[in-house]
Amino acid sequence: MLEHYYHELLNFIARSTGCREKAQDVVQESYARVLASHGQQLPAQPRALLYTTARHLLIDQHRQQQRHPEQALDDTELAAAPGCEPERTVAAQQSLARLLDIVAGLPPRCRQAFVLYKFDGLSTADIAGQMGISVNMVEKHIINGMLACKKGMAGQDTP
């Protein structure tokens, strides 16, 4: 069942990173972690768990690069890696960092609802139950989060 999502997740991560080889590593690690934590018993929502795990791995890698930039790949190493264009990789990393900053800047309740919906894959009803608010309020938080991301990313394109 998990193999069904491999190519879908690989393509998603490759678009996010700009590097198919890095995406393969992230997807492989995601599968390894999901299988290690759940064994033969599949989780209730394996697709959501795989996507969430992969996103968290990307976030962890980004944070690691921020803390220890000297350990990040330099341009010559990126250029040597087949399938990875340095400009695309840097642009993707910058876009991801910008999105993470935008999400971090959301009001706390808005950020919580947005992260639960977009990153953890929970339904609006599940989020409403977890946060103790109405589904309508959850939807408003999610919309506000998406608008903030769209506005913040649009502002990035202008000099």
Solvent accessible surface area in square Angstrom, and as a share of the most:
residue,aa,sasa,rsa
1,M,133,0.59
2,L,9,0.04
3,E,133,0.60
4,H,137,0.61
5,Y,24,0.09
6,Y,68,0.26
7,H,122,0.55
8,E,67,0.30
9,L,0,0.00
10,L,4,0.02
11,N,61,0.31
12,F,60,0.25
13,I,0,0.00
14,A,15,0.12
15,R,163,0.59
16,S,35,0.23
17,T,8,0.05
18,G,7,0.07
19,C,8,0.05
20,R,106,0.39
21,E,73,0.33
22,K,48,0.20
23,A,0,0.00
24,Q,76,0.34
25,D,91,0.47
26,V,1,0.00
27,V,0,0.00
28,Q,127,0.56
29,E,71,0.32
30,S,0,0.00
31,Y,28,0.11
32,A,51,0.40
33,R,114,0.42
34,V,3,0.01
35,L,87,0.43
36,A,89,0.69
37,S,84,0.54
38,H,75,0.33
39,G,37,0.36
40,Q,183,0.81
41,Q,146,0.65
42,L,77,0.38
43,P,23,0.14
44,A,107,0.83
45,Q,105,0.47
46,P,14,0.09
47,R,115,0.42
48,A,25,0.20
49,L,53,0.27
50,L,0,0.00
51,Y,19,0.07
52,T,16,0.09
53,T,20,0.11
54,A,0,0.00
55,R,45,0.17
56,H,82,0.37
57,L,12,0.06
58,L,11,0.05
59,I,18,0.09
60,D,69,0.36
61,Q,62,0.28
62,H,24,0.11
63,R,131,0.48
64,Q,79,0.35
65,Q,49,0.22
66,Q,118,0.53
67,R,155,0.56
68,H,70,0.31
69,P,87,0.55
70,E,132,0.59
71,Q,129,0.57
72,A,36,0.28
73,L,105,0.52
74,D,77,0.40
75,D,96,0.50
76,T,100,0.58
77,E,88,0.39
78,L,16,0.08
79,A,69,0.53
80,A,81,0.63
81,A,27,0.21
82,P,97,0.61
83,G,64,0.62
84,C,8,0.05
85,E,92,0.41
86,P,31,0.20
87,E,128,0.57
88,R,130,0.48
89,T,2,0.01
90,V,56,0.32
91,A,53,0.41
92,A,17,0.13
93,Q,48,0.21
94,Q,103,0.46
95,S,38,0.24
96,L,43,0.21
97,A,22,0.17
98,R,93,0.34
99,L,62,0.31
100,L,33,0.17
101,D,89,0.46
102,I,19,0.10
103,V,10,0.06
104,A,64,0.50
105,G,65,0.62
106,L,14,0.07
107,P,87,0.55
108,P,93,0.58
109,R,105,0.38
110,C,7,0.04
111,R,81,0.29
112,Q,68,0.30
113,A,0,0.00
114,F,10,0.04
115,V,41,0.24
116,L,19,0.09
117,Y,83,0.31
118,K,79,0.34
119,F,36,0.15
120,D,45,0.23
121,G,37,0.35
122,L,50,0.25
123,S,56,0.36
124,T,32,0.18
125,A,63,0.49
126,D,76,0.39
127,I,0,0.00
128,A,9,0.07
129,G,63,0.61
130,Q,111,0.49
131,M,16,0.07
132,G,67,0.65
133,I,43,0.22
134,S,65,0.42
135,V,59,0.34
136,N,88,0.45
137,M,77,0.34
138,V,0,0.00
139,E,73,0.33
140,K,100,0.43
141,H,24,0.11
142,I,8,0.04
143,I,90,0.46
144,N,79,0.40
145,G,0,0.00
146,M,79,0.35
147,L,106,0.52
148,A,32,0.25
149,C,16,0.10
150,K,148,0.63
151,K,161,0.68
152,G,12,0.12
153,M,44,0.20
154,A,58,0.45
155,G,45,0.44
156,Q,73,0.32
157,D,120,0.62
158,T,92,0.53
159,P,183,1.15
